[in-house]
C-alpha cells in the first residue's frame, strides 16, 4: 500500500499506456482505445487523483470503477466521467474473464478544458450532478453518436495538414459535452424529481465555486467563514445559498469531504492515525476520533479493520 494517495497527471497516464495505443495532442488531451489490456493501467488499482478530466466509454465487457469510495459496475455502452478532485480506482479488470472489457479512455488536462468555451458546471446543471452521478448507461443510438464523435477526434489528430488541431478539437469537444450533458440531465431528471431548475443561475454558480474551494482547502479549513471570505460573501448568505441549491448545509459538505479523505487514508494507506490527524489539521487524536465516529458510527481503528 502507498503511504498516501497518488496524484497522476496526463503525462504520467500517457506513459503508463504506451504510445502504441494513444491518439494524443501532447500532454493536454488523448484518446486511448484499450482492447488488449496488458497491465499498464495496474497503477489505477490503487486510489489516485487524476489532475484533469477522465471519461471511460465501455464498448463491451465488464469492469468496476470506484469513485470517492462508491463502486460502479461498468458494462456495454456505459459512460463514467471523473472530474478533478475525485478519487478514482479501477477495482476490477479481468482480461481472463469470458467477457473482458474493451473501453475508450479520454483524458483532458484542466488547462485544456479551461481553454474550451464551455461552462462545465452550468452544462451539467450544477456540480452535485457529476459528484453524485458519475456513471450513466447510453442507449444504442446515443453510444453510436458518441463513438462517431471519438472517431472524428482521432481522425483530426492523426491527419496531417489539418490545423490548428487544438482549436478544431476545442469546438468538437464542446459539442460532445453539450450532447452528453443533455443525455446526463435527462437520465437524472427521469430518475428523480429535480428541483434545481427553480434555482437561480447565480446561486448555482456560487455553489459551484464553493465546491471547488472545498475540494482544494478541506484538508485544513473547515470553517464556513473561510469559504465565505474567499467568495466575498457573508457566512450566513453562503450557507443559505448552499442549502437552497443542494439541500445540504455548507458544514455538511465540508465534513463530507474531510470524512472521505479520512476514509481513504485509513483504507488505502499505511499512515498512522496520528499522521492522519496531522494531515487533516485536527487539534489532537481525541477530536479526530469524536469527529469520525459521529459521522460514521465507528472509530477510525474500527473502520480501518472493517
N, C-alpha and C positions, 0 to 999 in steps of 0.2 A: 504493500500500500504506500501511497505517496504521503509525504508529511503535510501537504496542503493541496488545495485544488490547483490543477494545472491550467494555465492560460494558453490558448492556441490561437495564433493569428493566421491569416490566409496564406502567408508564405510557408509557415510550418505545415499546414494542411496539404498544400500543393506538394511539398517534399515527401510527405507520407504516402501520397497516392502514386507518385511517379509520373513522369512526363507522358508515358505511352497512353494514358487513359484520360488526358485532360485537354480540353479546349479552353484556352485562357486568354486573359488580357492583363498579363503581368500579375502583380500582387494586388490587383483591385477586384478581379472577377474571374471565376472559372466555372465550367460545367464539366462534370465527370460522369460518364456512363459506366457504372460499376456492375459488371456481369460476372466475370470470372474472379471473384473476390479472393485475393491471395494473402490476406492477413495484414496488409499495410495499414488498415484502419484499426488495428488492435489497440492502439493507444486510446481510442474512443471508448474502450471498455471501461475506462476509469472516468470518473466525473471531471468535467472540464468546462471552462467558459471559453466560448469562441468569440473573439473580438471582432464581430461583424454579424452578418445575417446568413443563416443556413436554411436551405429548403431541401427536403428529401421527397422526391417523387418515386413512389414504389410502382414499378411497372408490373411486377409479378412476384409471387412468392410471399414469404412471411419473415418478419423481423420485429424486434421490440426496441423501443427507444424510451429512455427516462428523461423527462424534462422537469427540473425542480422537484424531484422525488415522486412525480406522478408517472406511471407507466402507460405506454400507448402501444397497442398491437397494430403493426403496420402490415397491410396486405395489398392485394391488387388495387391499383388506382387510388391509393391513399396519399395524402399530402400532409407533410409536417413542416411548420415554419418555426425556427428557433431565432429569437431576437436577442440582441446584446443584453447581457445581464443574467440571462437564463443559464442554468447549469444543465448540460446535456451529457448523456451517456448512452451508447449503443449497447444494450444489455444482452441482446441475443441476435446472433447472425450465424446460422448453422449452414455452411455450404455443403455439408454431407446430407442435409435434410432432403426428403423426397420433393420438397417444394422450396428450394433455396431462393433467396430474394435477389432480384435484379432491380437496381434503382438508379435514378439520376440524382446526383448531388450538385446543388448550385450554391456557390459561396460568393458573398459580396462584402467588401470592406465597408466600414462605416463612412469612410471618405467618399467612396464611390456612390453609396446610397445617398449621401448628403448632396452630391452633385446632380442627382436626378430631380427634376422639377415635379416632386411628388410629396404631398403631405401624408406621410405614412400613418400617423396617428389618426388623422381625420378620415382617411380612406377606410380604416377598419373600425370606424365609429369612435372608439377610444381604446386606450392601452389595455384595459381589462379584457377586451376581446381576445387578443393574442395570448395574454398571460394565462387566461383560464381555458382557452380553446385553441391550442396549437395544432390540433390534428383534425382533418376532415377527410371524408371519402368523396371522390369525384365520380360523377355519373360518367358512363362511357363516352358520351359526346363531349363532356367537359374535359375529360382526360385527353381525348383526341386533339382538341384545340390546344391544350397545354403543351403536349408533346410536339405539335407543329410549331408552336412558338419557340420551343427549345431547339428544334432542328434549324429554324431560321437564325437563331442566335449563333449556333455553331457554324452555319454557313457564312455569316457575316465575318466572324472572327478568322476563319480559315481561308477565305477567298482573298487573294492578293488584289490590290488595286481599289478595294472598297475602303475609302477614307472619307471623313475621320471616323474610325470604328467606335471610339468611345462615345461620341455624340449620337451615332446611329443606334448603338446599344442602349444609351440612356433613354431615348424615345421609345424603343421597343420594350424595354423592361418596365417603363412607366405604364405602357399599355397592358403588359402581363399582369401587373399588380392591380390595375383597375378591374381587369377581368376576374382575377382571383378574389379581390376584395368584395366584389358583388356576390360571388358564389358564397364566400365565407359568411357574409352578413345574412344572406337568405337562409343558409343552413341553421344559423344560430337563432334567427327570428322564428323559424319553423319549429324549433325545439323548445323554445321558451318565449314567454311574452316579454317583449322588450319595452322598457320604459325610458331608455336612453334617448329615444327620438324626441322626447319632450324637453330635453336639457339643452341649454344654450351652447353654441359653439365656443364661446369664451370660457364657459365653465369646463368643458371637455378639454380645452387647451391647457387650462390651469391644472387640471387633474393629470394630464399627460406630463407636464413639466414637474409636478410633484413626484410622480412615479420615477421619472428619470433621476431626480435628485436623491430619492430614497435608495435607488439601485446603486448610486455612487457613494453615498455617505452613511449607509445604515450600520457599517462597522463601528462607527464612533459617535454618531449623532442620533439620539432617539427622542429629542425634544421637538415638538411641533413648531415651536417658536423659531428654531434654527431654519427650518424649511420655509416658514412664512417670511423670514427676513431675506432669504435668498430670492424669493419671488416678489419682494417688496409689497407684502400683504400683511394684514394683522392675523395672528393665530386664530382668532375667532372666525374671521372670514374664510380663511383657508380650510378650517375644519368643516365649516358649513358647506363649502363647495365640494370637498371630497366626499362627504356624507351624501350629498344630493346626487352626485354623479354615479358613485359606485355602490351606495347602500352600506358602506363600511366606514368606520371612523378613521381619521388620519393616524392616531396611535395604533389602531388595529393593523393598518397597512405596514407601518414601521416595524411593529412587533413581528408580523408575519415574515418579513424579510430577515430579521435577526434570528428567529426560530429556524427558518430554512437554512441559514448559514450555519447555525449551531448543529443542526441535524446532519448536515453534510460533513462537517468536520468530525463529528462523533462516529459516523458510519464509514467514511471513506478516507480517514487519515489516522496516523499514529500519534497525533498531537495529544499531549496530556490535557486533562480538564483544566488544569492551571494555565496551560498555554492557550487554550480556547478562551478562557476568561480574559486573559491579557489581550488576545487578538480582537475580541469583541468589546474591549474597553469597559468591562464591568468592574465595579469597585473592589469586589472580592468574590470568592467562590460561593459564599453563602447567598449573596444577592443573585448570582447567576443560577444557582440551584433552585431558589424560590421562583425566579422568573420562568425557568424552563419547565418546572413541574406544574406551575399554574396554567401553562399553555398546552402541555402535552399529557399531563396526568402521570408522568414518570420522571424519575430523577435522571440526570444525564448518564449516569452509570447504567441504570436500568435500560435506557434507550440504546446505549452502545451495545449492550449484551443481548438485546432482544432479537 
